[in-house]
Amino acid sequence: MGPPVFKTGEIEYLGLAGSIPVRLRQAHSTGVRTTMRQADPRSRIPRTDQLLALPAVAEARARLSERTIRAVLAEAQASARSGALPPEAVADAVGAALATRSAMGLRPVLNATGVVVHTNLGRAPLSTAAVQALLAAAGYVDVELDLHSGTRSKRGLGARAALLAACPAADEALVVNNGAAALVLATTALAAGREVVVSRGELIEIGAGFRLPDLIESTGARLREVGTTNRTHLRDYADAIGPDTGCVLKVHPSNFRVEGFTAGVSITELAPLAAERGVPLVVDLGSGLLEPDPLLPDEPDAASALTAGADLTTASGDKLLGGPQAGVLLGRGGIVTRLARHPLARAVRADKLALAALEATVAGGTTPVIAALHAEPTRLRERAERLAAAVGAAVIPHDGRVGGGGAPGVPLPGWAIRLPEAAAQLLREGTPAVLPRVHDGACLVDLRCVPEADDENLTAAVQAAVNGLA
């Protein structure tokens, strides 16, 4: 028997029921198609124009692009066509998806590792004052405008003033887009085509394979290494400094410590030699303290370095300073002005958002970084015990860390709750996302870096992870 036969006008369909021919007649072909469509549940999937008319779509247009919205609609329709979603649920699914969809791909994370400056989580969380400054600077601001005269002004005057007020030992300040850029600008402006004298024990490598020697040599400067890995003396610098020296560089070793048979030259010892030879002394602080912190006695700070005789200090704004990603240069007026006028300064300048957040960080109240560093262990234990009681876990002693290359080896005594290791993935993938520490076959949740206002959200996330293990 041949294929089904359709005729115009009166429609004839010829098929088989078992081995018996069956002949059905329909007055119009449209009736056959309508009946078939009604039998197919996919025909009940809402059309795109119907979904675009939903109130949820109208609300989402204020924060999402049309492309993103249509992608959400297409996902829901595809789920219905595959049978994973009933056609009647498509509209509700679209509304729920749009309500949680963000224009930003980054997910907020609760840092439960106990590491305060966590590079993989964006380093320093911003203070309330800095967040408010970011929002205010998102629109038009007088970043390079004198509102009184209506003429152009210097960039970043507010951040400069805040830094100089917080570090009176500096004559001048300059802000660039990150700590590496601050060092690149300094070595380029002072030593391009010349030598940078530096101790071998300070030629460091930090995270992601970032090597200081490679960075300096990329500026066109030549490294003049002095001393040995473990011991460098003042005479080593004296022998190396000559007519071709652009600057002397001291670098905070950051993520490691050299112990045992060691010797180094302090800024106080080195500064008179550099001044006598007429060579700038640049000190790369790394972490970014503006003044000493008794909790971190071995961590360098800008005020102490400048008082000891440094001509210029460089540091990151998003580490111990607790601000946004930025490079902070503080030092003698003539040297900082020289750097600011160098052509490279334009390429590495900070944008208005970083300038606003940095100014508010320095001039505002206590930052989350300082609060976490100085968190009271007794209070941390109370919070951990409350969380442990809610989820049926144990509380154990746990030392946090500064992180971000700051104060290596310095413990921050505290407490954590102990969960099975398998809970770590559930916490990372949950809502809200929680990053715990995995150590010795256990998942450890440390509340040091979790704001107390988020304790309830953290408890819900931990409880969901514990339930998921059952």
N, C-alpha and C positions, 0 to 999 in steps of 0.2 A: 504494500500500500504506500502511496506517495505521501508527501508532507501535507499538513492542513491546508485547506483551500478557503480563501476569503474572496467574496464577490462584492461588488458595489451594490448599493441599495439594500436588498435583502441579503443578509450575510449568512453564509453557510460555513459551518465548521465541521470537518470530518476527522474523527479520531477513532481510537480503539478503547474499548472497555474489556480487557482480557483479549479474547479472540472475536468478540462481537462488535461489528461496526456500530458506531453511535453517531447520529446526525442531529445537531442542534441548530436551530434557526434563531437569529436575532434581527430585530427590525433595523437597527443601526449599529455600525461598527463602534461608535463612541460608547454605546452601552456596554459592550464587551470590555473595552478598556477601562471604563469606570469601575465595573465590577471587579476587575483584576487589581486595580489600584487599591480599592477598598479592602481587598483581602491581604494586601501587603502592608505590614505595620510601618515600613519605611515611609509610606505615603503620608503618615501622620507627623513626620518630623517637621518642625516649624521652618518656614522659609527664612532666608537671611533678612529680607526686608521686614518680616514680622519681628525677628529678634532685635533688629536695630531700633525698633520702636519701643522697646522695653524701657521702663523708668531707670532700671539699673544701668543701661547703656548711656542714657542721658547724663546720669551722675558721673559715670566713669570718664566721659569726654573731657572733664575738667582737669584730669591728671594723666590720662593715657592717650596715645596717638590712635588715629583711626586704624592704622595697620595692626596695632596690638589688639584692639578691640575685635577686629574681624578675625584675627587669629584665634582668639578665645571662642568666638562663635563657631568657627570651623572645627575646632577641637571637640566641642560639644556635639555638633552635628555628626562628626565622624564616629564618635563613641556610640551615638544612637544607631547609625547605619551598621556598625559592627555587632550590635546587640548588647553591648556592655551597658547601655543606658536606655531606659524606656523613653519613647518619643515624648510622652507627657511630662518627663522630668527635664527636658532640655532647657526650657526657659529658667527653671530654678537653678540648674547647674551653671548656666551662663551668669546669673546674678551672683551666685556664691563665688565663682571663679574671678569675676571682675572685682568683687569686694576685697579680695585678698591679693589681687595682682598689683605689682608695683612697677613703676617705670625704671626702678633701679634693680640691677641683678644681684647686687651685694646683699647678703642676709645679715641682719643684726645677730650677734652672738653673745651669750652670757659667758664670760671668762671665768671658768671654775678651775683653772690650772694652778692658781697661786703665783703665777708669773705676772708681775705688774706691767712691765713694758714688753708686751708680746708682739714681736715683729709680724707674725703671720696673721694677727688680728688687727693690724693697723697701728701698732705701738700705743701711743697715749690716747685714752678716751678724753674727749674735751670737757672742760668745765661748763657749768650752766651759762656763765658769762660769755664764754667763747662760742657756744652754740647760738646764743642770742645775737652775738655780733655777726656770726655767719649769715643768719637770716636777714639781719638789717643790711648787710653788705651785698646781698643777692641782687638788689636793685641798683639804681644809680646812686653813687656815693662820690664824695669829693676826694677821690684817691690822688688826683694830680691837679687840684683846682683850689685856688684861693677865693672863697666865696665873697670876701670883702671887696677885693679888687676886680674879681671876675677874670683874672688871668691865671695862667698855668703856674703850678707850684711844684715843689719837689715831692717825689713819690714816697709814701710810707712814713710821713712825719709823725703820725700818732704812735706807731710801733717803735720808732726811733726814740721818741721822748719817753715812752714807758720803759724801754730797756735801759736808757741812761739814768732814769730815776731809780731803777732797781739795782743798778751796778754803777755807783758813782766813781769807781776806779777807772772807768772808761771815759775817754774824751769824745768818742764818736762811735756810732753803731750803724750797721748795714744789715739788711735782711735779704737773703736770696732763697732759692726754692728748695734746697736741702743741704744737709751737712757736707756731702761730697762736693757739691757745687761751691760751697764756701772755701774748701781747701783748694779746689781747682782754680778758682778766681785768685786766691792769694798767691799760689805758686806761679800762675801765669803772669800776673801783674808784676811780681817781684823777681822772678827768676827764669822766665822764658829765655832759652838760649844760654842760660848760665847754670850754676850748680846749686843744688839744695843739699846742705850738709845735714845728715840725719844718722842717728845711731842704728847699727845693725839690729839691735834688740827691739827696735820700734818699727821695723818694716813688717807690718802685720797684714794678715788676711782675716777678713770678717765674713759674715754670712753670704751665701750664694756665690762663693768664690771671688768675692771682691777683694782685690789686692791693692794696698796702698802704693807700692812701687809702680805698678802699671798705671794707676791714676796719675801720679806725679809726672811720669815720663810722657804721658799723653799730652801734657801741656807744652812740651818742647823743652822742659828743664831736664838737666842731667843730675842723677843721684850721685852724691859723694858720701859713701858709707864710711862710718867711723866706728872704732871699737870692735867688740865681738858680740856674739849673741847674748852672753850673760854678763859681760863686764865692759863698761865704757867709762873713760876718765876724761877730765877736763882737758888734759893735754892732747887727747885725740882730736877734740874740736879745734884746739889752738893750732895744731899742725895742719888741719884741713882747710881752715878759713884762709882765703886769699883773694886776689883781685877779681877772680871769676866767680866768687860766691854771691849768689842772689839773696839767699836767706838761710838762716839756721832753723831747722824744724824739730820740735819735740812732739811726740805723739803718745797719747795715753794708750797703754797696751790693750785696753778694752776686755775682750773675752778670755783672757788668760793671765796667769801670774808666773813669774820666774822666781824660784826660791832656791836657797842654798848659797853657793859661792857666786855672788852677784855684786855688781857695783853700777851705779848710775850717777848722772849729773843732774842736780836739781836746777830749777829755774833761777833760784837765787844765786847759784854758783855760775850759771851760764850767762846770765844777763850782762854782768859787767864785761865779760869777754866780747860778747856780741856788740855792745855799745862802743867799746874801745876800738874794735875793727870797723865800726860803721856799718854793721850788717843787721837787718831786722831779725828779731827773734819771734818766730811764729809758734804758737802752742795749740795743737789740735786736742781739745778737751774730750771730744766724742759725745758723752752723754748729755751735757748741757746744764749743769748746775750754775746758777748765777752767783751763789754764795754758799759757804760751807753748810753741810747737813750733818749734825752730830751722829746720826744713825749710820752715815757712810763716811767715816773719817778718812779713808784712803781715796775717795772719789774727788777728782780735781774740780775746781770751780773757777769761773771767770774772774771774780773779784780777787781771789788769792793769787792767781797767776799774774794778773796785771800789777798787783801790788808788789809781787816778787820781782818784777822787771820785764815781763813779756811785753812786746810791742803790739802783738795782735793775738787774739784767741778766736778759734772757730769751734762751733758746736752745733748739734742738731736741736731743733725746736720741739721735736715730737718724742723725745726720750724723757729724761728726768725733769726737763723744764715743763713737761706736761701739756704742750701745745700742739699745733698742727705741724704737718711736715714743712720744715723750713730750715735754712742755714743761718745761723746767727754769728756775725762778726763784730767783735768789740775790741777797741784798742786805741792807739794814739791817733790823734786827729789827722795828721798828715798822711799816715799810711792808709787809714780807712778811706779818706778822700781820694787817694791815688787809685785804690781799688774801685771805688764807685765811678770814677771817670774812665776806667778801662772799657774798651768796646765789648768785652765778654760779659760785663755786668748786665748789659741789656738782655743777653741771651739767657741768663740765669736768674733774672729778677723774680721776686715773689708776686703772685697775683693779689687782687684786692681781698679775696676770701682769706688767704693765708695771713695777710697783713692784719686784717680785722681780728681774726681769731687769736693771733699771736699777741696783739696789743691787749686784748681782753684777758688772755691767760696771765700775762705779766701784771696787769693793773687790777685784775679781779681778785676773787677770794681763793680759798684753798682748792687746788686742782684734785681730780680723782686720783692721779698718780701719787701725790703727797699723802692723801687720805689713806690710800691702800698701803703705802710704805709704812705709815705710822699707825696702822690699825691696832687697836688694843687686843692682845691675845685672849683676854678674859671675855671680851665681847664676841670675838670670833667663835670661841667655844660655845657660848650661849646660843648663838645662831645655828651652829652646826648641830648641837644637841636637839634643838627644836626641829630642824629638818630631819635628823635621824629618827626621832620619835614618830614623825609623821609617816615615814616610809619604811620603818622597821629595819634600820641599818645601824652600824656601829660607828662611833666617833674615835678617830685615832690622831695622835700628834702628827703634824705635817709642816715642814718648813717650806715657805714660799721663797721666791727669788726676785731680784730686781728686774733682770732681763734687759734686752736691748743693748747688751755689752756693758751695762753698768754694774759696778761693784761685784765682779765675779767672785764666787765663793762665799759671799756674805749671806747667811741664812736669815729668813724672816720667820721667826717661830709662830706657829699657828696650829690650826686643826682642820681635819677633813673628815668626810664620811666615806666609808669603804663599801663599795658595791662590787658585784661580780664583773670581771673584765668585759663580758659581753654587753654590759649596759652602756659602754662608751659609745658604740655605734648608734644605739637607739637614742642616746642623748644628743649626739651630733646631728642626727637626721630629724629630730623632733621639732615641735613648735612650743616655745621658742627653742632655737638651736642652742645647745649647751656644750662647751668644750671642757671636758674633764682632763685629768692627768691619768695616763695609763702607766702603772709602775708595779713591778714585781707581781704580775698576774692579777692585778686588781684595778678597778676604776675608782679613782679618788676625786671627790668633789670638794674643792676648797673655796670658801666663801669670801676670801680676802678681797678679791677684785669684783665681786658682785655687789652692786648697790643694795642697801637694805630695802629700798623701795621695790626691788625685784625678788625679794625672798619668796613671796607667794607664787610668782610665776615659776621660779626655780623649783619650788616644792611640787607644783603640778607637773613640771617636766620630768622630774626624778620619779615621781609616782607613776607616770605613764611608762617610763622606761622599765621600772620594776615590774609593773603589770605585764609588760611585753615579754619579760623573761619567763613568766609563769607558763 
